[in-house]
């Protein structure tokens, strides 16, 4: 269950084993060739591959900055893309919600204006009443009420 990471020596020995298997397989293929022409073709193919092979320096390798994964993004809501009808329906609901919000805001503003007017009127009435009937001062000892 535990994964053991190969050390440099064990990895090299593994590569050496794989190389010896590949060489033995090539020798078997060479021996199984029926004609000399098949052997010449096999040798020519092997030398072409060996001549064209050049290991790339690790410093020269370029790696992608983003990993492109298969499938849908995690941010998507469902397992499929919405249809044009569903998109239009969603836009219509958003418009209706916006209209309702605007109506509520207008109603709220009008209620605030009415309340402000009523407060002003109430203050004016208090002021008028006080002007017409000033409060009576009564003396109880030194305090005036």
C-alpha positions as CSV (number, residue, x, y, z in Angstrom):
1,X,0.0,0.0,0.0
2,X,2.9,2.3,0.6
3,X,4.6,3.7,-2.5
4,X,8.4,3.7,-2.2
5,X,10.2,6.3,-4.3
6,X,13.1,4.8,-6.2
7,X,16.6,6.0,-5.3
8,X,19.0,7.1,-8.0
9,X,20.9,3.8,-7.9
10,X,17.8,1.6,-8.0
11,X,16.3,3.7,-10.9
12,X,19.6,3.4,-12.9
13,X,19.6,-0.4,-12.3
14,X,15.9,-0.5,-13.5
15,X,16.8,1.4,-16.6
16,X,19.7,-1.0,-17.2
17,X,17.4,-3.9,-16.9
18,X,14.9,-2.3,-19.4
19,X,17.8,-1.6,-21.8
20,X,19.0,-5.2,-21.7
21,X,15.4,-6.4,-22.3
22,X,15.1,-4.1,-25.4
23,X,18.5,-5.3,-26.8
24,X,17.4,-8.9,-26.3
25,X,14.1,-8.2,-28.1
26,X,16.0,-6.5,-31.0
27,X,18.3,-9.6,-31.3
28,X,15.3,-11.9,-31.3
29,X,13.6,-9.8,-34.1
30,X,16.9,-9.8,-36.1
31,X,17.1,-13.6,-35.8
32,X,13.5,-14.1,-36.8
33,X,14.0,-12.1,-40.1
34,X,13.7,-14.6,-43.0
35,X,15.7,-12.8,-45.6
36,X,18.8,-10.7,-45.7
37,X,16.8,-7.7,-47.0
38,X,14.6,-7.8,-43.9
39,X,17.7,-7.7,-41.7
40,X,19.2,-4.8,-43.7
41,X,15.9,-2.9,-43.4
42,X,15.8,-3.6,-39.6
43,X,19.4,-2.3,-39.1
44,X,18.7,0.7,-41.3
45,X,15.6,1.6,-39.2
46,X,17.5,1.2,-35.9
47,X,20.4,3.4,-37.1
48,X,18.0,6.1,-38.4
49,X,16.2,6.2,-35.0
50,X,19.6,6.3,-33.2
51,X,20.9,9.1,-35.5
52,X,17.8,11.2,-35.1
53,X,17.5,10.9,-31.4
54,X,18.9,13.7,-29.3
55,X,18.0,14.1,-25.6
56,X,16.6,17.5,-24.7
57,X,18.3,19.3,-21.9
58,X,16.1,19.7,-18.8
59,X,16.8,23.5,-18.7
60,X,15.5,23.8,-22.3
61,X,12.2,22.1,-21.5
62,X,9.1,24.3,-21.4
63,X,6.2,23.3,-19.2
64,X,2.6,24.6,-19.4
65,X,1.7,27.3,-16.9
66,X,-1.9,26.1,-16.7
67,X,-3.1,22.6,-16.6
68,X,-6.1,22.1,-18.8
69,X,-8.3,19.5,-17.3
70,X,-11.0,17.6,-19.1
71,X,-14.7,18.1,-18.2
72,X,-16.7,21.0,-16.8
73,X,-15.4,23.6,-14.4
74,X,-16.3,23.2,-10.8
75,X,-18.1,26.6,-10.7
76,X,-20.8,25.4,-13.1
77,X,-24.2,24.8,-11.5
78,X,-25.4,21.7,-13.3
79,X,-24.3,18.9,-15.5
80,X,-25.3,20.7,-18.8
81,X,-25.4,24.1,-20.4
82,X,-28.7,25.9,-20.0
83,X,-30.9,26.3,-23.1
84,X,-31.7,29.6,-24.8
85,X,-35.2,29.4,-23.3
86,X,-33.8,28.9,-19.8
87,X,-31.5,31.9,-20.2
88,X,-34.3,34.1,-21.5
89,X,-36.5,33.0,-18.6
90,X,-33.7,33.8,-16.1
91,X,-33.3,37.3,-17.6
92,X,-37.0,37.9,-17.5
93,X,-37.1,37.0,-13.8
94,X,-34.1,39.3,-13.1
95,X,-36.0,42.2,-14.8
96,X,-39.1,41.5,-12.8
97,X,-37.1,41.4,-9.6
98,X,-35.4,44.7,-10.5
99,X,-38.9,46.3,-11.2
100,X,-40.2,45.2,-7.8
101,X,-37.1,46.6,-6.1
102,X,-37.6,49.9,-7.8
103,X,-41.3,50.0,-6.9
104,X,-40.4,49.2,-3.3
105,X,-37.7,51.9,-3.2
106,X,-40.2,54.5,-4.6
107,X,-42.9,53.5,-2.1
108,X,-40.3,53.7,0.7
109,X,-39.3,57.2,-0.4
110,X,-42.9,58.4,-0.6
111,X,-43.6,57.0,2.9
112,X,-40.5,58.8,4.2
113,X,-41.7,62.1,2.6
114,X,-45.2,61.6,4.1
115,X,-43.7,60.9,7.5
116,X,-41.4,63.9,7.3
117,X,-44.4,66.1,6.4
118,X,-46.4,64.7,9.3
119,X,-43.5,65.4,11.7
120,X,-43.2,68.9,10.5
121,X,-47.0,69.5,10.8
122,X,-46.9,68.0,14.3
123,X,-44.1,70.3,15.3
124,X,-45.9,73.3,13.8
125,X,-49.1,72.4,15.7
126,X,-47.2,72.0,19.0
127,X,-45.6,75.4,18.4
128,X,-49.0,77.0,17.5
129,X,-50.6,75.5,20.6
130,X,-47.8,76.7,22.8
131,X,-48.2,80.2,21.3
132,X,-51.9,80.3,21.9
133,X,-51.9,78.8,25.3
134,X,-48.6,79.2,27.0
135,X,-47.9,76.8,29.8
136,X,-48.9,78.0,33.2
137,X,-46.1,78.4,35.7
138,X,-46.8,77.2,39.2
139,X,-44.6,77.7,42.1
140,X,-43.8,75.0,44.5
141,X,-41.2,76.4,46.8
142,X,-38.4,77.6,44.6
143,X,-39.0,75.3,41.6
144,X,-41.1,76.4,38.7
145,X,-43.0,73.9,36.6
